[in-house]
Amino acid sequence: MLDAQFVCQGIAAKMRDPSILNFKKLDASLSQGTTGIALFYSLMHQAFPRDGWDLYAENYLSLSLERFRENRLVQCSLMEGFSGLGFVLNTLGDGHKTKKLQEQVDEALFISVRRAYLDVGHRYLNDSTIVHPGYYNIDIGLSGIILYLISKKNSADAWQLLKESLELLAKVLLVKKRVNGKTYPAWYMSAELINFEHKDPYFEGGFNVSMPSGISGALIALSLGVKAGVKSDLVLKCIDDISSWMMQAFTAVLNTGYWNSILSSDGSMPVLPPQFDLLRQTWAGGWPSVLKGMNHAASVSDNSLLRSFAGDLCKTLLKDAKILKKGALTLSIGMAGFLCSAHRLTNENNDSTLLNTTVEFKNEIVRAYDPYLPLGFQQCLMDEFGNIQWQDVPGLLHGVSGIGVALLLVQNKIKDLDFL
């Protein structure tokens, strides 16, 4: 019978040659491109340092760098820009030939962050606009930058930029707007920007709760900043403020068992097709990553209700987790994403039910591995015309690299990745 270690090594062996991956169709991003593949190889090097996987990580990073140099409109974000490149370089450590490249990335990044995020943040403080999730989330926002800066906290320049970024993010997320006689955080009203088709049910505002694209990612970044040693009453106040709003909104989830990644102040939600029930179990839009955010917040907050609330939410929603078996295997919307979030929750809460589900999902992924397929797994995806088709996908969020990362994590071969 195959085991998880065999599957990880099999995936890594299949992707050693970028030419078989139709490289021309891959971008340089951490989310679904060559940088995400490089992260998988970097983590394989952590898990099996004598096997030479770091050489393949460096190879894919070189490809990413070529792509970034070709594209003059490169973001500095974590998932789509060159912060992701820097993050992977950092996981390889200073002992590699990548050290000089790391210094170049950091120099460019620090300048870009001030221009693209800090200056924009000050404008948010001075006008009446609502705060778009793209400013504060992990995917393309300041929270992703903060997670990278935390990994570089031993650098004096990175530490200073980290403190400035955390303070400004907290100030922006604490801004309040008044609508129809009621007061809401500016980020709370941002759902209308990203879910315009659901505007009517959210006339008083709503918010995206997911980790990569919503407020849970900001909660994680703020909490980890405090854990890293940044002392700020403002940041702690922001953590408590976000946590309170989330607990208020999730009371509706506990009472009804109904989930949507966009929640409004009174729990009202649009009627969605039955397949959206699957969404609540996923890393991309569901409760596993939300609970991860709540647990991080509880570890630095004096709010005694937060951890118990997160535990209650976990017990309420865990019973439906097996619905993911009907879906994909990927990190973004499948069992691999559940594993990444559940691994931390299992360790922190010592929950036997969660542990059993984690083991069950790990075994299910291992059974799905086919060594005769080009990349070991095939993903069911929708093409540009809306047709379902099976594809071999190498990337992190939607492909086999993310599956491999999740399996390394649940084997305790690597350290927890806080942005997954």
N, C-alpha and C positions, 0 to 999 in steps of 0.2 A: 504493500500500500504506500502511495506517495505521502510525503510529509511536507510541511510548510517550507522548511529549509531547502528541500529539493526543488520546490516550485520557484522560490526566489532565485536560486542559482540557474535554473532553467530559463527564466525570463531574461536574466542578465546575459547568459550565453547567446541567446537569440538576437539580442540588440547590439552586439559588439560592433557590427559593421553598419554604419549609418546608411550606406547605399541601399540596403534592403528595405529601409523604412520609407522610401519615396521622400527623401529629405527635402526636395523642392517644395513639397506641400506643407512642411513644418515651419512654424515661426520660431522665434527665439525665446518665447515666454516660459515662465515657470509653470503656468497653468496647463498648457497643452503642447509645448514645444520642446526644443532641445535642452533648455535649461532645466526643465522638469525631469527629463531623462537623465541629465547629469546629476541631479539631486539623488535619484535612485542609485546610481553607481557610487556616489559619494557615501551614501548610507550603507551600501554593500561593503565598501571599504572599511567603514567603522565596524561592521559585523564580522567581516572576514578579512582582517588586515594583511594576511599573507598571500592573498589570492590575486593581487594586482588589479583590482577593480578601479582603483584611483586613476589609472592610466586612461580608462575609458571615460571617466568623469571629466578629465582634463580635455579629452578629445571632443566631447560634446560641448564643453564650455568654449572651446576654440571656435566651433561652428556657430555657437550663439553670438560670440563676439563679432564674427564676420557679419552676421545678420544685423546686429545692432549698428554696426558701422555703415552698412548699406542703407539703413533707414534713418533719415535725419530727424524724424518726428518721434523719437523714442521717449517713452514715459520713464519716470524714475520710480514707478510703483513696484510693489513686491511681486504680484502675480503676472503682470504684463510688461514690466520694465526691467531696468538694469539693477534695481535693488535685489531682485530674484537672483540675478547673476552673482552679485556680491554675497548674497546669503549662502549660495552653494560654494563659492570660493572659500568662505569662512568655515564651512563644515569640513573642508579638506585640510585646514590648518596651515600654519606658517612654514611648515617643513617642506612644502612643495614649491615647484617652480612658478606657481601661480601668485606668489606673494607680491611681485611687482605689479601684476595685473590688478590685484586687490587694491593696492594703493591708488592706481589710476581710477578705478571704479569709485572708490570712496571720495576722491577729490572732486570728480564730476558730480557725484551724488549730492554731496553736501551743498554745492552751489545750487543745484537744481531744486533741492528740497526747499531752500529758502525762497526761491523764486516761485515755485509751483504750488507750495502749500502754506508756508508761513505768511507770505504777503497776502494770499487769498484769504487766509483765516482772519487776519486783521480787518479785511473788508467785510467779512461776515459780522464782525462785532460792531461795525459802524453803520450798517444799513438794515433795512427791514426784511430782507429776503429770507426765505426758509433755507435750511441747510440741506444740500443734496447729499445722498448717501455716498456718491462718488468722492466727496471730500473726506469723509471720516472712516470709510470701511477698510477692510483688510485687502480686498481685491485690488482696487486702484487708488485707494485713499491713504490718508496720513497714518492710520492704524497699522497698515502693512509696513510703512517706513519705520514706525516706532519699533515693531518687532525685529526688524533688521538692526536698528541702532542698539537695541538691547543686546543682541548677539555680539556687538562691537564695543560694549561698554568699557573695556579696558583702554580704549583709545580716548585721549583727553578731548579731541575734537568731536568724536561721536557722542561722548557723555554730555558735553555741553549742548549739542544739538538735540539730544534725547530729552534733556530737561526742558529746553525751550518748546519742543514739539508737544510734550505731555501737558505743559501748562497751557499752551494755546488751544490744544484739542479740548481740554477740560473747560476752558472759558467759552469756546464755541458751542459745546454741547450743553452748557448751562444757560445759554441765552434762551429767554422765554418770549413767546409771541402770544398776542391776545387776539382771539377769533371768536366772534359771536358771543362776546361777554365772558369767555372762558380763557384761561391761560394754559398754554402747552409749551413744552420744550420745542425749540426750532427744528430739531431733528425728528421730533414726533410727527410733524406735519409733512415730512418729506415723502411719504408714501404716495401722495398725489402726483409727484413727479415721475415715479417709476411704475405706477400702476394706474395710468390715466383712465383705463377702461373700467376701473372700479371706483371712479371718483365719487359717484353719488352716495354710496354707503359711508364714505369717509369725508363728508363735508366738514367734519370737525377735526379731521386729521387722522393719521394712522402711522404705523412705522413698520419697516422691514426688520424682522427679528433675526434673520439668518446670520451666520458667522462671516462668510466671505463677502457678502454684499450689504449687510445690514448692521444694526446696532450692537449685536452680540460680539462682533469682532472688535468694536471699539471698547467694549467692556473688558475684553480679554487684554487688549493692549494697555489700557490704563492700569489694570490690576497687576500685570507683569512688570510694568514700569515701577510700581511701588515695591514689588518683590525684589526688583533689581537694585533698590536702594534709593530711589528718588523720593525725597521727603517733601510732600506738598499737601497742605490741607485742602487746597482747591481740587486737586486730583481725587482725593478721598471723598470730598463732597460730591463730585461728579459721579463717582462709582455708586455712592448711595442713592443719588437721584435717579440714575438709569435703572438701578436694581428695583427701586420702589415702583417706577412706572411699569417695568416688566412684570413684577409680581401682581400688580393691579390688573393688568391685561390678561395674564395667564390664569387668573381666577376663573375666567370664563372657560378656559380649556379644561381645568379640573372639574368644573361643574357639568360640562356638556360632553367632554371627550372629543370635541370637534377641533380641527386644526386648520390653520392657514398661515402662510408665512407673513401675511400682513394682518396685524391686529389693530382694532380701533379702541377708543377709550371705553366704550360701553360693551365691548365684546361682539358687536354686530359685524357680520361678515356676509359677503355675497354667496349665493348658492353656487357651488362648484361641481363639476362632473365627478363621479365616483373615484376616478383614478387619482384625483388630487389627495385622497386619503393617504396614498403612498408617500406623498411629499413630507408628511410630518415625521417620518422615520429617517429622512435622508440628511446627510452632512450638509448639502447645499441649502436646504430650506427648512429643516426640521429641528426637532427637539434635542438630538444628541449634542450638536454643537452649541445650542442655546444653554443646555445644562452645563456644558464645559465652561461657558462664560460665567454662569452663576456661581459655580464652584470656585473659580478663580477669584471672583469678587468677594465671596464669603471668606476666603482665606486672608484677606487684607482689611475687611470691613468689620466694624463693631456691631453690624446689624445681625443679631442672633436669629432673626426670623428667616434670613435668606437661605442658609444651608438646609434647614428643615423643610422650607418650601421647595427647594430644588429636589430634595429627597422624595417628597410627596409627588411632585410632578413626574419624577423618574418612575415611581411605582405605578402611577396611573397609566402612563403611556407605554411602558415596557411590554405590557401584555399583547400589544399589537405589533411588536417588532418583527415577528415572523412573516409579516406581509412582504418584507423586503425580498424574501425568497422568490416571490413572483416577479421581481424586477431585475435590475442590472447588478453587476458585480462591482462596478466602479466606485472610486472614492467619492465622486460628486453626488451620485444619486443611487448608490447601491450598497451592498454589504461591506465593502472595503471602508467606506466612509463611516458607517456605523462602528466598525472595529476601532478606527482611530479615536473616536470620541469615547466609546465605551471602555476602552483600555484604561484611560485616566480615571473615569468614574468608578470602575471596578476597584482600582487600587486605593482610591480615596475613601470610598464608602463601604468597602468590604461586603459587597452585596452578592450573595451566592447565586441569585437568579440571573443577575446581570453577567456574572462570570460564566455561568452555564450557557447563556445565549451567545456570549463572545466565542466560546470554544466551539459551539455548534456552527456559527457562521464561518469561523476559520476553516473548519473541516469541510463545509459546503463549498467554499472557494477552492480548496485543495482538490476536491473531487471534480470540480469543473475544469481543472487544468488538463489540457490535451497536448502532450509533448510533440505530436505530429503536426499541430497547427503552426503557422509561421511565427506567431508571438505567444503561443500557448493558450490564449483566450481569444474569443471573438465577441465583439460588443454589438448589441442591437441598437442601431442609431437611425435617425431620420435624415434622409438626404435633402438637397436643396429644393426638391419638388414635393416634399412631404411624404415620400415613400419610405417604409421601414426596410432597412437592409443590414446585413451582417458585415462588419468591417473589422480589420485588424488595426487597432489604435495604440500607439506607443506612449502617449502622453501621461501626465500626472493625474489630472482631475477626471479625465474621461477614458483613460486607457490602462495598459498593463503596468506602467511604472507606478501608478498610484496603488494598484493591487499589491504589487511587490512591497512597497513602503508599508502598507497596512500589515502585511504578513510579518515583516521584520519587526514591527512595533509589538505585535501581540506575542512574539517569541522572546521579547525583552532583549533583542539583539542591539537595539539602538535607543537613544534617549528620545523622550517625547518631543514631538514637533508641535509647538504651541499654535501654529497657524493652521494645523490640520485637525 
